[in-house]
């Protein structure tokens, strides 16, 4: 949806290492990287993982539902 509204910076990538880990703290993330956070169309947190295959599988499931 963001891309359709003119924001071509999707997916959003956040590096909060120099920002006191504020973003990571919101999602109870340790500071090893990378992490994949999935938010739904209403910006509600749905899933987090460090596994790219798990993230892809979850996204596929969300899209088919």
N, CA, C and O of each residue as an XYZ file, in Angstrom:
260
protein
N       0.826     -1.199      0.000
C       0.000      0.000      0.000
C       0.866      1.257      0.000
O       0.559      2.230     -0.688
N       1.971      1.229      0.791
C       2.834      2.401      0.815
C       3.386      2.687     -0.573
O       3.421      3.836     -1.013
N       3.820      1.628     -1.262
C       4.367      1.807     -2.595
C       3.351      2.378     -3.561
O       3.700      3.188     -4.420
N       2.094      1.968     -3.434
C       1.043      2.487     -4.297
C       0.759      3.954     -4.036
O       0.215      4.641     -4.901
N       1.112      4.440     -2.871
C       0.878      5.836     -2.511
C       2.118      6.688     -2.695
O       2.191      7.794     -2.161
N       3.083      6.199     -3.431
C       4.233      7.003     -3.792
C       5.464      6.832     -2.915
O       6.445      7.549     -3.112
N       5.454      5.913     -1.956
C       6.634      5.698     -1.131
C       7.366      4.469     -1.642
O       6.951      3.339     -1.385
N       8.448      4.691     -2.359
C       9.185      3.575     -2.958
C      10.262      3.037     -2.025
O      11.113      2.260     -2.459
N      10.247      3.432     -0.749
C      11.246      2.976      0.206
C      10.776      1.729      0.957
O      11.221      1.485      2.078
N       9.904      0.956      0.372
C       9.375     -0.237      1.011
C      10.175     -1.426      0.515
O      10.390     -1.481     -0.696
N      10.628     -2.356      1.281
C      10.368     -2.444      2.722
C      11.195     -1.416      3.485
O      12.272     -1.014      3.043
N      10.684     -1.002      4.619
C      11.376     -0.043      5.455
C      12.462     -0.789      6.233
O      12.198     -1.809      6.870
N      13.656     -0.276      6.169
C      14.778     -0.865      6.888
C      15.227      0.142      7.938
O      15.520      1.296      7.624
N      15.277     -0.307      9.182
C      15.632      0.577     10.289
C      16.908      0.067     10.941
O      17.008     -1.109     11.293
N      17.875      0.947     11.099
C      19.085      0.635     11.854
C      19.088      1.572     13.055
O      19.430      2.747     12.929
N      18.709      1.055     14.212
C      18.640      1.943     15.372
C      19.807      1.750     16.334
O      19.702      2.076     17.517
N      20.902      1.229     15.834
C      22.083      1.009     16.671
C      22.534      2.314     17.322
O      22.869      2.335     18.507
N      22.543      3.394     16.557
C      22.982      4.681     17.087
C      21.841      5.498     17.675
O      22.039      6.656     18.043
N      20.672      4.926     17.770
C      19.497      5.639     18.283
C      19.020      5.057     19.605
O      17.823      5.069     19.889
N      19.931      4.555     20.406
C      19.621      3.979     21.726
C      18.680      2.781     21.643
O      18.009      2.463     22.626
N      18.615      2.115     20.502
C      17.822      0.896     20.312
C      16.330      1.101     20.588
O      15.642      0.167     20.998
N      15.839      2.300     20.369
C      14.440      2.617     20.646
C      13.498      1.707     19.881
O      12.580      1.134     20.468
N      13.707      1.566     18.596
C      12.820      0.744     17.772
C      12.864     -0.708     18.225
O      11.820     -1.345     18.365
N      14.048     -1.232     18.453
C      14.190     -2.604     18.920
C      13.506     -2.828     20.260
O      12.909     -3.879     20.488
N      13.592     -1.855     21.133
C      12.939     -1.975     22.439
C      11.421     -2.076     22.309
O      10.781     -2.766     23.102
N      10.846     -1.405     21.333
C       9.389     -1.473     21.131
C       8.940     -2.908     20.885
O       7.845     -3.297     21.291
N       9.792     -3.704     20.214
C       9.428     -5.057     19.815
C      10.195     -6.127     20.581
O      10.209     -7.291     20.179
N      10.831     -5.741     21.677
C      11.565     -6.663     22.533
C      12.607     -7.452     21.738
O      12.692     -8.676     21.837
N      13.391     -6.726     20.955
C      14.401     -7.325     20.083
C      15.771     -7.195     20.719
O      16.149     -6.133     21.214
N      16.506     -8.294     20.698
C      17.903     -8.230     21.104
C      18.675     -7.569     19.974
O      18.121     -7.321     18.903
N      19.917     -7.290     20.199
C      20.635     -6.470     19.233
C      21.483     -7.244     18.247
O      22.390     -6.686     17.630
N      21.192     -8.532     18.095
C      21.794     -9.259     16.985
C      20.890     -9.037     15.776
O      19.678     -8.887     15.925
N      21.462     -9.016     14.613
C      20.678     -8.675     13.432
C      20.861     -9.721     12.360
O      21.792    -10.519     12.468
N      20.052     -9.769     11.353
C      18.876     -8.927     11.124
C      17.633     -9.519     11.791
O      17.604    -10.695     12.151
N      16.630     -8.697     11.944
C      15.314     -9.123     12.415
C      14.305     -8.752     11.340
O      14.438     -7.720     10.682
N      13.316     -9.580     11.169
C      12.226     -9.314     10.244
C      10.971     -9.093     11.093
O      10.540     -9.986     11.821
N      10.398     -7.905     10.992
C       9.148     -7.583     11.682
C       8.069     -7.430     10.633
O       8.270     -6.753      9.625
N       6.933     -8.049     10.862
C       5.849     -7.972      9.897
C       4.666     -7.279     10.566
O       4.175     -7.711     11.609
N       4.227     -6.195      9.937
C       3.061     -5.449     10.371
C       1.974     -5.650      9.335
O       2.269     -5.734      8.143
N       0.727     -5.728      9.760
C      -0.346     -5.905      8.787
C      -0.753     -4.564      8.181
O      -0.140     -3.536      8.467
N      -1.783     -4.580      7.348
C      -2.212     -3.374      6.647
C      -2.706     -2.278      7.590
O      -2.818     -1.120      7.189
N      -2.999     -2.637      8.829
C      -3.421     -1.656      9.832
C      -2.274     -1.260     10.759
O      -2.489     -0.640     11.800
N      -1.055     -1.626     10.368
C       0.163     -1.341     11.124
C       0.154     -2.018     12.494
O       0.710     -1.491     13.458
N      -0.478     -3.182     12.572
C      -0.496     -3.965     13.801
C       0.568     -5.049     13.682
O       0.608     -5.804     12.711
N       1.419     -5.105     14.685
C       2.520     -6.057     14.730
C       1.961     -7.478     14.725
O       1.107     -7.818     15.543
N       2.451     -8.309     13.792
C       1.965     -9.671     13.637
C       3.021    -10.740     13.899
O       2.697    -11.816     14.401
N       4.285    -10.456     13.564
C       5.271    -11.535     13.541
C       6.670    -10.949     13.588
O       6.913     -9.856     13.076
N       7.600    -11.690     14.211
C       9.015    -11.322     14.155
C       9.852    -12.592     14.121
O       9.496    -13.606     14.721
N      10.941    -12.517     13.427
C      11.847    -13.657     13.303
C      13.199    -13.157     12.825
O      13.324    -12.043     12.316
N      14.202    -13.994     12.998
C      15.504    -13.722     12.398
C      15.713    -14.592     11.165
O      16.768    -14.531     10.535
N      14.735    -15.385     10.823
C      14.839    -16.300      9.689
C      14.111    -15.726      8.472
O      12.902    -15.501      8.505
N      14.860    -15.498      7.413
C      14.238    -14.996      6.185
C      13.215    -15.986      5.621
O      12.137    -15.559      5.208
N      13.510    -17.298      5.587
C      12.485    -18.237      5.094
C      11.195    -18.206      5.931
O      10.102    -18.304      5.374
N      11.310    -18.073      7.251
C      10.114    -17.971      8.093
C       9.340    -16.699      7.779
O       8.111    -16.722      7.714
N      10.040    -15.603      7.587
C       9.387    -14.335      7.258
C       8.645    -14.449      5.926
O       7.505    -14.001      5.808
N       9.293    -15.049      4.922
C       8.648    -15.223      3.624
C       7.419    -16.112      3.727
O       6.391    -15.823      3.115
N       7.516    -17.189      4.493
C       6.386    -18.094      4.657
C       5.225    -17.393      5.345
O       4.073    -17.570      4.948
N       5.511    -16.602      6.369
C       4.459    -15.876      7.068
C       3.796    -14.856      6.152
O       2.574    -14.709      6.158
N       4.607    -14.152      5.365
C       4.044    -13.180      4.417
C       3.140    -13.870      3.392
O       2.060    -13.367      3.083
N       3.570    -15.000      2.873
C       2.736    -15.743      1.920
C       1.414    -16.147      2.550
O       0.358    -16.052      1.923
N       1.482    -16.601      3.798
C       0.261    -16.997      4.510
C      -0.666    -15.792      4.697
O      -1.878    -15.908      4.518
N      -0.101    -14.647      5.055
C      -0.913    -13.442      5.224
C      -1.575    -13.048      3.905
O      -2.739    -12.648      3.886
N      -0.842    -13.161      2.817
C      -1.371    -12.756      1.514
C      -2.481    -13.695      1.033
O      -3.418    -13.261      0.363
N      -2.375    -14.964      1.372
C      -3.426    -15.903      0.935
C      -4.661    -15.830      1.820
O      -5.756    -16.189      1.385
N      -4.497    -15.368      3.056
C      -5.648    -15.211      3.951
C      -6.310    -13.918      3.605
O      -7.312    -13.553      4.220
